[in-house]
Amino acid sequence: MWLRGVKEQGACIWQTNRNVDLLTSPPRGRKGDKRVRLANRRTDTHLWCSCCFGGGVGFPLIRHVRKPPSTPPHKGDIPIGFLIGFFGLALLVQDRITSLSTPWGEIRAATVKALADAGDIAMLKTQAQTQTATINLVADQATKAKALSETVAKQVTESQNKLAALDTALTAAQTTLTKAQQAEDFMMTVLAAQGGDDRESFDKLRAIADEVGGPFATRAESAWISVVRAHSALMSESGFTVPWKDGVDPRKFNLSILTNIYADLPTHLRPALLKYINNRNDISKQSRLDFLIKVMETDKSLRALEYAGRNFLALSGKSGNGNPMNIEGHLSWWREHRKDFDGK
């Protein structure tokens, strides 16, 4: 009788689970379908769980009711039946239990763990989406940075090309300016030699004329020759007098004193003093010629240079075959013939 009750209860529970499976599980298919096998296994599990639960609860009750009154109670029937019923119930409602506390700890259902894992997975998914967005943003910024870098590189290249063109233009301008400056310096040198009393400009013209292949060599030679001719023309040498102070007798001055007076004398009065020294017969001819040579070597006045050359030609006896501005010729001749004037 009790076995029939257990079977009916198990059949009822089996039918209930069957109906639930029909509502929640996919329809049965062919025998080899995996989903069908899983559904059948779940149904068998529910049937056995129902049997365990019904048997575990009913067995001790029936045994207790049917035993003879004289039979002592069996102490293990109730615990064993309770244990079997408990596990049957636990297996039966395993889809409903989320956690079970026991003296040995807490047992969590797979559903709760699956939900927790799903939450972790959702969190990881959110983090992955955030990281993906960050990566996309960084990639977008990198793309923009690359485009900006390419633009800047292009602009730098253009700037460098413009700077190179500007450097070329500046170099050409500097070359032109240098040539213009050289031309201006040359013209100033010519004007100073021709129109002024500048021995330095006269010597500079000679140096420029001696430059082989120089841009101004030809014009410098022409200008130098014109200056030489201007200071070599025949002219009267009378009327050159030194304005001595009243009471001064220059005849008492020796050559050393006259040399000092010459160094302090204005340039426009030097030709007169040169003439005076040249006519001082009380001074030896060799000493007077030495003085004239020194004037030709050191004096910065072209006019003084000219009259030193004229007096040198007259005193040395070369007046008939010499140019007063041939300074190099005079110096070379004197180095060769100075000894001929010893004692004179």
C-alpha positions in Angstrom: 0.0 0.0 0.0 2.7 2.5 1.0 4.7 1.5 -2.1 1.7 2.3 -4.3 1.4 5.7 -2.6 5.1 6.4 -3.3 4.7 5.4 -6.9 1.6 7.6 -7.3 3.5 10.5 -5.6 6.5 9.9 -7.8 4.3 9.6 -10.9 2.7 12.9 -10.0 6.0 14.7 -9.4 7.3 13.1 -12.6 4.3 14.4 -14.6 4.7 17.9 -13.1 8.4 18.0 -14.0 7.4 16.6 -17.4 5.0 19.4 -17.9 7.6 21.9 -16.8 10.1 20.4 -19.2 7.6 20.6 -22.0 7.1 24.3 -21.3 10.8 25.2 -20.7 12.7 22.7 -22.8 12.8 22.6 -26.6 10.7 20.0 -28.4 12.0 16.4 -28.6 13.7 15.6 -31.8 15.5 12.6 -33.1 17.0 10.2 -30.7 20.6 11.2 -31.3 19.9 15.0 -30.7 22.0 16.3 -27.8 19.2 18.5 -26.6 16.8 15.5 -26.5 19.3 13.5 -24.5 19.7 16.3 -22.0 15.9 16.6 -21.6 15.5 12.9 -21.0 18.3 12.9 -18.5 16.7 15.7 -16.6 13.4 13.9 -16.5 15.0 10.7 -15.2 16.8 12.7 -12.5 13.5 14.3 -11.4 11.9 10.8 -11.2 14.6 9.4 -9.1 14.7 12.4 -6.8 10.9 12.1 -6.3 11.3 8.4 -5.4 14.1 9.1 -3.0 12.1 11.9 -1.3 8.9 9.8 -1.1 10.7 6.7 0.1 12.9 8.6 2.6 9.8 10.2 4.2 7.4 7.3 3.9 9.7 4.4 4.8 10.1 5.2 8.5 6.5 6.2 8.9 5.1 2.9 7.5 7.7 0.9 9.4 6.7 2.6 12.6 2.9 2.0 11.9 3.1 -1.6 10.7 5.6 -2.9 13.4 4.0 -5.1 16.2 3.5 -3.4 19.5 5.9 -5.7 21.2 8.7 -4.8 18.8 11.1 -2.2 20.1 11.6 0.8 17.9 14.6 0.8 15.6 16.7 3.9 16.3 18.2 4.2 12.8 14.9 4.3 10.9 14.1 7.9 11.3 17.6 9.4 10.8 18.1 7.2 7.7 14.7 8.1 6.3 15.2 11.8 7.1 18.6 11.7 5.4 17.3 10.0 2.3 14.3 12.4 2.1 16.6 15.4 2.6 18.9 14.5 -0.3 15.9 13.6 -2.5 14.3 16.9 -1.7 17.5 18.8 -2.3 18.0 17.1 -5.7 14.4 17.7 -6.6 14.4 21.4 -5.9 18.0 21.9 -7.0 16.9 24.5 -9.6 15.1 26.5 -6.8 17.8 26.5 -4.1 20.4 29.2 -4.3 22.3 28.4 -1.2 22.3 25.9 1.7 24.0 26.5 5.0 25.4 23.5 6.8 27.6 23.0 9.8 30.4 22.5 7.4 29.9 25.7 5.3 27.6 27.2 2.8 26.7 25.4 -0.5 25.8 27.7 -3.4 23.7 26.6 -6.3 25.2 26.6 -9.8 22.6 29.3 -10.8 23.9 31.8 -8.2 27.5 31.1 -9.3 26.5 31.4 -12.9 24.8 34.8 -12.1 27.9 36.0 -10.3 30.1 34.8 -13.2 27.7 36.6 -15.5 28.1 39.8 -13.5 31.9 39.4 -13.7 31.7 38.8 -17.4 29.5 41.9 -17.8 32.0 43.9 -15.9 34.8 42.6 -18.0 32.8 43.4 -21.1 32.3 46.9 -19.9 36.0 47.3 -19.1 36.8 45.9 -22.6 34.4 48.3 -24.2 35.9 51.2 -22.2 39.4 50.1 -23.2 38.3 49.7 -26.8 36.9 53.2 -26.7 40.2 54.5 -25.2 42.2 52.6 -27.8 40.1 54.1 -30.5 40.5 57.5 -29.1 44.3 57.1 -28.9 44.3 55.7 -32.4 42.3 58.7 -33.6 44.6 61.1 -31.8 47.6 59.2 -33.3 46.1 59.6 -36.8 45.6 63.3 -36.2 49.1 63.6 -34.8 50.5 61.9 -37.8 48.6 64.1 -40.2 49.7 67.2 -38.2 53.3 65.9 -38.2 53.1 65.5 -42.0 51.7 69.0 -42.4 54.4 70.4 -40.1 57.1 68.5 -42.0 55.8 69.9 -45.3 55.8 73.4 -43.9 59.3 72.9 -42.5 60.4 71.7 -46.0 58.8 74.7 -47.6 60.4 77.0 -45.0 63.8 75.5 -45.6 63.4 75.9 -49.4 62.4 79.6 -48.8 65.4 80.0 -46.5 67.7 78.5 -49.1 66.3 80.8 -51.7 66.7 83.7 -49.3 70.2 82.7 -48.5 71.0 82.6 -52.2 69.5 86.1 -52.7 71.3 87.4 -49.7 74.6 85.9 -51.0 74.0 87.6 -54.4 73.1 90.8 -52.7 76.2 90.6 -50.5 78.4 89.9 -53.5 76.8 92.9 -55.3 77.2 95.1 -52.2 80.9 94.0 -51.9 81.6 94.9 -55.5 79.8 98.2 -55.1 81.9 98.9 -51.9 85.1 98.0 -53.7 84.2 100.3 -56.6 83.4 103.1 -54.2 86.7 102.6 -52.3 88.6 102.6 -55.6 86.9 105.9 -56.7 87.7 107.5 -53.3 91.3 106.4 -53.7 91.6 107.9 -57.2 90.0 111.2 -56.0 92.3 111.4 -53.0 95.4 110.7 -55.1 94.5 113.1 -57.9 92.8 115.9 -56.1 94.5 115.8 -52.7 97.9 115.6 -51.2 97.6 111.9 -50.2 100.8 109.8 -50.6 99.0 106.7 -49.2 96.3 106.8 -51.9 99.0 107.2 -54.5 100.8 104.1 -53.3 97.5 102.2 -53.1 96.8 102.9 -56.7 100.2 101.5 -57.6 99.4 98.3 -55.6 96.0 97.9 -57.3 97.6 98.4 -60.7 100.1 95.6 -60.0 97.3 93.0 -59.2 97.3 90.6 -62.1 93.7 90.0 -63.2 92.3 92.5 -60.6 88.9 94.1 -61.4 90.4 97.6 -61.1 94.0 97.0 -62.2 93.7 98.7 -65.6 91.8 101.7 -64.2 94.2 102.0 -61.3 97.2 102.0 -63.6 95.7 104.8 -65.7 94.9 106.9 -62.6 98.4 106.3 -61.1 100.0 107.5 -64.4 97.8 110.6 -64.5 99.0 111.5 -61.0 102.6 110.9 -61.9 102.3 113.2 -64.9 100.5 115.9 -62.9 103.5 116.0 -60.5 106.2 115.6 -63.2 105.3 118.6 -65.4 107.9 121.3 -66.0 107.3 124.2 -63.7 109.2 127.2 -62.2 110.7 126.5 -58.8 111.3 130.1 -57.8 109.3 131.9 -55.1 109.6 129.1 -52.5 110.7 130.7 -49.3 110.3 129.7 -45.7 108.7 132.5 -43.5 111.3 132.6 -40.8 110.5 134.6 -37.7 112.2 138.0 -37.3 115.6 137.6 -35.7 116.0 133.9 -36.7 119.1 133.1 -38.8 118.5 129.6 -40.4 122.1 129.5 -41.5 123.1 128.7 -37.9 120.9 125.5 -38.0 122.7 122.3 -38.8 121.0 119.4 -40.8 119.7 117.7 -37.6 117.9 120.9 -36.5 116.6 121.5 -40.0 115.3 117.8 -40.1 113.3 118.4 -36.8 111.9 121.7 -38.2 110.8 119.9 -41.4 108.9 117.2 -39.4 106.9 119.9 -37.6 106.4 122.1 -40.6 102.9 122.2 -42.4 102.9 120.2 -45.6 102.4 123.3 -47.9 105.7 124.8 -46.6 107.8 121.7 -46.9 108.7 122.2 -50.6 110.3 125.6 -49.6 112.4 124.0 -46.8 113.5 121.2 -49.2 114.7 123.9 -51.6 116.5 125.7 -48.8 118.3 122.6 -47.5 119.2 121.6 -51.1 121.0 125.0 -51.5 122.9 124.8 -48.2 126.4 124.2 -49.6 127.9 124.2 -46.2 126.3 120.8 -45.6 127.8 117.9 -47.5 126.1 116.8 -50.6 125.9 113.2 -49.4 124.1 114.3 -46.2 121.7 116.4 -48.2 120.9 113.5 -50.6 120.4 111.2 -47.6 117.9 113.7 -46.2 116.0 113.8 -49.6 116.0 110.0 -49.8 114.5 109.8 -46.3 111.8 112.3 -47.3 110.9 110.2 -50.3 110.7 107.1 -48.1 108.6 108.5 -45.3 106.7 111.7 -46.1 102.9 111.3 -46.6 102.6 114.4 -48.8 102.6 114.0 -52.6 103.7 117.5 -53.0 106.6 117.0 -50.7 107.4 113.8 -52.5 107.4 115.6 -55.8 109.8 118.3 -54.7 112.1 115.9 -52.9 112.4 114.0 -56.2 113.1 117.2 -58.1 115.8 118.4 -55.7 117.3 114.9 -55.7 117.6 114.9 -59.5 119.2 118.4 -59.4 121.6 117.6 -56.6 122.7 114.2 -57.9 123.2 115.4 -61.5 120.3 113.4 -62.9 118.0 116.2 -63.7 118.3 115.7 -67.4 117.2 112.0 -67.4 114.8 111.4 -64.6 111.2 111.7 -63.4 110.8 113.3 -60.0 108.0 110.8 -59.2 110.0 107.7 -60.0 110.6 107.0 -56.3 111.6 103.4 -56.7 114.2 104.4 -59.3 115.6 107.1 -57.1 116.0 104.7 -54.1 117.6 102.0 -56.2 120.0 104.4 -57.9 121.1 105.9 -54.5 121.8 102.4 -53.0 124.1 101.8 -55.9 125.9 105.2 -56.1 125.9 106.6 -52.6 129.5 105.6 -52.2 130.4 107.9 -55.1 129.5 110.9 -52.9 131.8 110.0 -50.0 133.5 113.2 -48.8 131.5 115.4 -51.0 
